[in-house]
Amino acid sequence: MMMKNKIVLLCLGALMLAISAKAEQHDTDGGWFVKGRLGYNIGGTAPLGMPASIRSLDAFHLSANFMEGLDVGYEFTRKIGVQAGLHLERKDMDGEVTVKGYKMKVKMDADEMEGYFTGHVRQQVDMWMITLPVQFTFNASRKLTLKAGPYVSWLFEKNFSGYAYDGYLRKDDPTGPMVKMGTTKDEWATYDFPDDMRSWQFGVGVGLDWDIYRGFGVSADLNWGLTGLMKSSFKTVDQVLYPIYGTIGIFCKLK
């Protein structure tokens, strides 16, 4: 945790120094440009289409999902360009759902069990990553820039864990022996699969930058992972979970 905090502070400090030194430079005539960014990611990991085994989303807890980075680009004309970025991101998710007949593997005391759970599940996903987006840009006006393209993320720290409670597990199959889980911590069943998560994520992103004043502006992005969160060998959960996150942020055109 200390190392992660140091990395974030160093990157943030470097970005702030760059903004302070270059904030007065604002080029609208094409050519090379550099943008510094700060943002907040909100979203989660989810299957495409809510499966019948997930009956409701009961809670969603916000996390400190901050993003910071630089984009370097080139405008071929006043309208069309391309940019590539280097972003440090945190994408966590903390949510609770009610499920019925949900396939999962859990541990209770020293026993590991797999089967179909009915009850409540709290799921926590933690991801620290370096993301490299490559996007085509289109200046719809002097203020508005649209952007879209692929990205790749390398996860240098990851976690997929949680617990099942206030319900029961049918071992092995939907009619198997019943194992009950209670509402107190010593009655929960836990799961923890960080080693089954992919270290690389690939996806596509779309977004816009709105220049408010002299190169300072706000941005909105949507990034959709095309590769599942977990490795293809992971069969404990039936559905493929995709990382889907939106980002709201600010930027400064440094050059």
N, C-alpha and C positions, 0 to 999 in steps of 0.2 A: 504493500500500500504506500509506503514512503517513497519507493522508487517511482510509482505512477504519479504521485503528487509532484515530485520533482520534475518529471517530464512535462507535465501539464504547465507548471509554473514557468519553466524555461521557455516552452513554446509560446505561452501567453506573453511573457516579457519580451521575447524577440518580436512578436507581432505588434505589440504596443509601441515599441521603439521604432519599428518600421513605419507605422501609421503616423507617429508624431513627426518623423523626419520627412515624410513624403506627402503629407495630407494636402499640401497646397498645389501639388502637381495633378493636373487633370487634363488628359489628352482625348479629344473627341474626333481626331482626324485620321483614325485608323493606325495600323502598325502594331507594334508590341504593346502589351499592357500587363499589369500585375495587380491582382486584387487580394487583399487580406480579409479573412472571414472569421466571424464568431457566430455560433448558432446553438440551437437546442433541438435535439432529436426527440421525437415522440412517436411511439408506435409499438410494434411487438412482432412476435412470431406466430403465424397462424396458418392453417390449411386453406386451400382455395375452396371456398364453400364450407359452411359450418356443418360438421358431421352430426348425425342424429344423436350420437352418444354424448355430445356436449349440449346440455339443456339450457344453460344460462350463464352469462358473465355476471358474477356477483360483485367483483371489486377490481379496480385497476389503480395501482399505486404509482405515482410519478417518481422517477429516479433522476439523478444528476447526470443527465445524458448530454453533456456539452460537446461541441465540435469546434475546432479551430484549425485554420490552415491557410494556404496560399494557392492561388490559381495564376498560372502564367499562360497568356494567350496571344494570338496574332489575328488582327482584322485584315482580311484580304481586300475588302472594300469597306465603305461606311456601313454596310448592311450585314455582311457575312464574315464569320471568323471561326476560330477553333481555340479551345483552351484545355489545359491539363492541370490537375491539382495534386496537392499532397496534403491530406487532412488527417489529423489525430481525432479519433472519435470514441465516444462511449455510447453503446447501445444496450441498455438493460431493459428488462421487462419484469414486472411483479404483479401477477394477477391471480384471481380466485374464480373458479368455475364450479358449477354443479353438473355432475355427469351421471350417466346411467349406462351400465354395460361397457365402460371405457377400458380398452385393453391397456395394461401397464404392468411394469415389474417394480416391486417395492421390497423394502427390507423392514422387518418388524422384530425388534430385539436382535438376535443373531440369525434369524431365519429370512432367507430370500424367497419371495413368492412371485409368481406370474399368473395373471388371470384377468378377470373382468370386474372392474370396480364400479360401485354405485355409491355416490355420496359427494363429498366436497374435496376439491384439489386446489392446493396453492402451488403455483409454478413460478420459479425465479430463474431468469436468464440473465447472465452477466457477460458482456463482450467489450473488450478494449481492442481497438483495431487501428491500423494505418490504411487509409483508403486512397486509391489513385483513380479519380474520375477523368475521362476524356470526353469532351462535349463539343458539339457544333453550336455556334452562337448565331443568333439573328437579331439585329437591332430593329425592333418594330417601330421605334421612335427614338428621339434623342434621350429619352428617359428610360424606356423599357427595353430590356434585353431578354429574349427567350433562349433557352438552352436545353439540349438533350443529348444523351449518349451513354455508353457503357461505363461500368466501373469495376474495379477489383479491390477486395479488402483482405488484408492479412490480419488474422486474430492472434495477438500475442498474449492475451489472457482471456479465458472463457470458462463458463460454468452453466450447467443445466441441472437444476435440482428442485426439490420441493417436498411436499408431504400430502398424504391422503388422510382424511379424518371424517368423523361423523358418518360412517357408512360401513360397507362390507365388500369383501373381495370374494368372488367365486373363483377358486383355484383351477387353473388349466383351461377350463371351458365354462360357458355360461351356466351350466347346471352342476358344476363341481362343488366340492365342500366349501362352506361359508366360513370366512374369517372376518370377525368384526373389528372395526377401528373406532375408537372413542373420540371425545372432544378435548381431552387433556393431552399435554405433550407426551407423556409416557405411554399414551394409547394410540399415538399416530403411527402411520407407516411412512417411511421416507424413501426417496429415490435420489440418485446422484449419478449423472452420466456425462461429465465433462470430456472424457476421453473419446466419446462417440460423436462429438461435434467436429464439423469441418474446420480446418485452419484457414481455408481460403473460401471467400464468397465472391460470386460473380453476379452482376445484375445490370439493370438499366435505371437511369434517372432522368427526370424532366424537372424544369424549374424556371424561375424568372428572377431577374434583378431589376429593382426600381430605384433609379438614381434620384435622390431627393435634393441634394445640394452639393455641387462641386466634388463629385466623386464619392460622396457618402450616400448610402442607401440601405434599403431593406431587401431581403430575399426570401423566397419560399421554394422548397424543393420536395420532391417525392422520389424515394429510392426503393426499388422493388427487386428483391433478390430472386434470381432465376434458379439458383442451386439451393437445395434444401439446407436447413440448419444442421441436420444430422447427416452422418455418413450413410451411404447407400446400404451398408451392412446392418444398420440399426433397424431392427424389426419390432422393437418393444411397443412403439406407437404406430398404429396402422397408417395414419395420415402423414404426408410430407409437410413439414413446417417450413414456411418461407418467411424470411425477415423482410418486413414492410415498415418503413419509417419515413415520416415527414420531417423536414427541418425548417425552422423559422429562424432567421438570423439577420445580421447586419454585415455590411462590407464597406471597405474603403478602397478606392482605386488609387494605388500607390504610384502608378506610372501610366 
